[in-house]
């Protein structure tokens, strides 16, 4: 025997203990992919807010959103069962093979260690098979604690069933041989340990072939049309099926590498890196232009607006001009923004005519775009908010996740880009499909500038704010010309050919490329990239301030004919913690809201604590700075408006002293998450807060949205508050 090996076997007790641990690691290493997938799945449902929202959405009854139904609920549990079975079977098969290893480098297995190795080979696959059910069950029970009161009983029953189901699976795995023998289905076990698939029994070939077929079928369906196929299954089921697929194919790669003594996973990782030099498939979609209205500068647009407003409402001595700044925040921001603006239009039909511009970021841009499109294609009177909520209440997360985990993930292994596989496109097309179902027209898929093609109708201007990856500046897509009056901003229209335009869904998405769920978009013309506008500033107030500055300059010019125009700000915040700006917000409201169970986790996200403080503190600082910049911009524009009002000497301005109208959310009975899917409870809570009926019972923090709406209506010469 080699003396070096003998020396290793006769080391001190601690060294021998470490060798035994290493030996155990090498024995269990083949089933590592099942373990990794279970770890990632547990982190998603236990640590990620949108993962918890997926479980809440499945459990909550109601028809306000399309997040749950019998088919989706059933698909979720079927997917979980398949994940459990795949995790168990692949681990069992891999541990069954006799792969050549460096076993001779470790101490002889004897006594307690030999028993541990034998126990591990039998029971680790069983643990891995039951673990997904246990993790999901714990996550369901934990989701109950995110409610202030009365969590859905389905979470309790589902959690108990999932955990109990994990134990049932464990028992079945243990008794499997006995059950098969009694039913005369068991085959005679091979006399030698197999070293390749060809030596396995036929049953194993059938099971593994079925797993491969199902995962490839899902890949095909989600590649052909993730909007329809994934929308039928739901996000929860997609995550379950994806976990099963990844566990299977990851284990297949481990088998191939172990069988041929090749570092296959390392080679694949290097291949992905090499492919990334040329396979960016996230090109921003463009569409051929018709005959859009040429982009106007602020001065021209303001004069045209003033002439039109006086012709339509000649009896009004004061004409309010509203500049809307809508905060980002995924589907929560989109739903809230469209609800606020839609409810104002429902309460006073002249409201949209007085909205000069909407500056949106991220989800706020999506909500603003939905409102503008509804103004261009109006629903029945009094149905604006309801139509917007119907359109935005769908599960947009499932197509994005399905595309991300299947076709767009496959693109990472292909050295040439295929834009068809881009998950960003499928998110946009899910918006377009939801719009068609809600309005029975195709406005959201048509060119952005077509919104302003009809000279007989007025649509508020849109300024949709993204962030340039290369420069860090704002990238603004708009029907208005973006010039030097917008400080340190780039014009989105300059990044694609003049004969092209963006679909409305793409223009909104350009501002709402939410971290990782939506990829950075690439402009084909110059190769530059754009990400979520919240990276620069999340409130939309910076661009609104640029507008306000130009409007005030035009109004106060010596030759101005717009003495009757009073510019006013509408700020829409979607932060349930009340961390906004404006005359109605006080620090005490935020302190109180942080006590609510539904917002405690939000408040704790940016607190680094003691865990890896040196490494994580800079990251938390950047995240906190992002939020702080939005609050600063809101307060800055509020101060600018206040200064402008103080300089006005017109007597008619005294009829309404309100300068800023501030709409905001408050802690709700259920969490109000980010992401691209809302539960029925979250949608219901936002609808109630729109009329000040949904404030937190724990903190008693009240909103003032009804009062804001009544004041705006009064300022338009409508109802008196």
C-alpha angles and dihedrals in degrees: 000000000000108000091224091059091047089051092053091052094052098047124125120291096262092051092048089049090054090048090053091051090050089049091052090048091053091049093053097035095095091066094049095112093062088051094048093049091049089050092051092045092051091050092051095052098036103037108024117078094213089052090055089047089055089059093044091049092053092050101045118089120220144090101239090103135023093237098114143024137142094277094051093044092051093045090054093057093042089051091049091052091050091049090053093048094046092048091051098042098046091048091048093049095047093049089049094061123092100229118178108253141166089264093136089066091068134069120276113274108243141138116357094359093053089052091049092052092050092046092048094051091054101037109031091072088049091051091048090049094053096038097082091055092048093048093049091046092052090046092052092051091045091051088064089068092061091071123084091219143343102025114197111276088225088074091057095043092043093049093050092046092049093050092044089046090055090056091046089053090049091054092047091050090051094046095038096108093046092049092049092048092052090050091046091239098114117106123217107268115243117263092228132043108258121238098193140027093257090068094054122101119266093252090064091051090052094048094047091046091051091051091050092048094050094048092047090047090054090048090052094047094046090047095050096047121344091172093066101028097042092040089059093052101040131221096282094055092045091055090050094049092044091053090052092048094048093047090051099046093039089054090047089055091049090052092050093048094046092045093053098029093242129138091234096166091051091050091050092050090052090046091053090052091050093047091051090071090071112012104079099141096172096103115159109253118243133188134200114268123237115196103309124182109264115255113264130208119238095261094054094042091050094051091048091048092049094050092048096046093051092049092051098040105026095158097063115098092194123044112197114213112204124208110191123206112190121194124226127244114131120257091343090062093042094050094044095046094049091045093051095047093040092051090051090052091048091051095045119018091201092061098092091051089060096048104099099181142354117213109195138178127200110319089004088063091052091050091046091049091050091052093048091049090050090051089053092047103026121203121219113303113282093017101092097103093040093051092048091050092049091052096045097039094080130104103263092162096072097063091044093049093043091051092045095050097040124022098015090046089052088053089065088069095048116083094211125064121248108189089195089072093054111124090208091065092053092052089052092048091050088058090049092051092048090049091052092051092049100042106018092231135092100235096127092057095047125091116291095234092053087079088076099040096099108084091196096061132058123222122180115249117258125218108185112191124212130164126245113233092205100047105016090230127128117275106206122197111194148140086242125079112260107216139158091294086077101075115232094345132135125217112240092207090063089065097066134044119283092240091058135074136184123254108249090246091053093047090053092044091052087070094038104053091143115206113286095332085076116033126225108276119233124213109221094209099063104004093241122142136226130201137177115319090229090076088073100032128334105208103063087229095115092064090039088055090054088053094046091050092054094043092051091049091054094045095050096043113124093244095043118137093192102092090134094058117102113186114215134180129230112194118190116197122183099187109122089203091068091239093150136109136247140088093293099055123089131178091243091064091057092046090052095045091054087066093062114103090226093058103033092090091050090052092048096051095087097043108101097195117182100310109108088333096170092052099039102038093081090050093050090046091056091049092048091046089054091057093041092054090057092051090045091052091050092052092043093056090045091055091046090053091048091052091050092051091051090056094052114102098180113122094214090064089070091072091082120022095183110115103170128033110202122197119186146162125240133202107299134201087258130036116269102216136196120233127076105293134068129200119226090252093053092049091047092050092053092049090052093047089053085072097032094256100113108061121139116279090203098057100019090222106164129206127220101209095121091053091048091051092049091050092052091049090050092050089056092057094255127110121354115241 
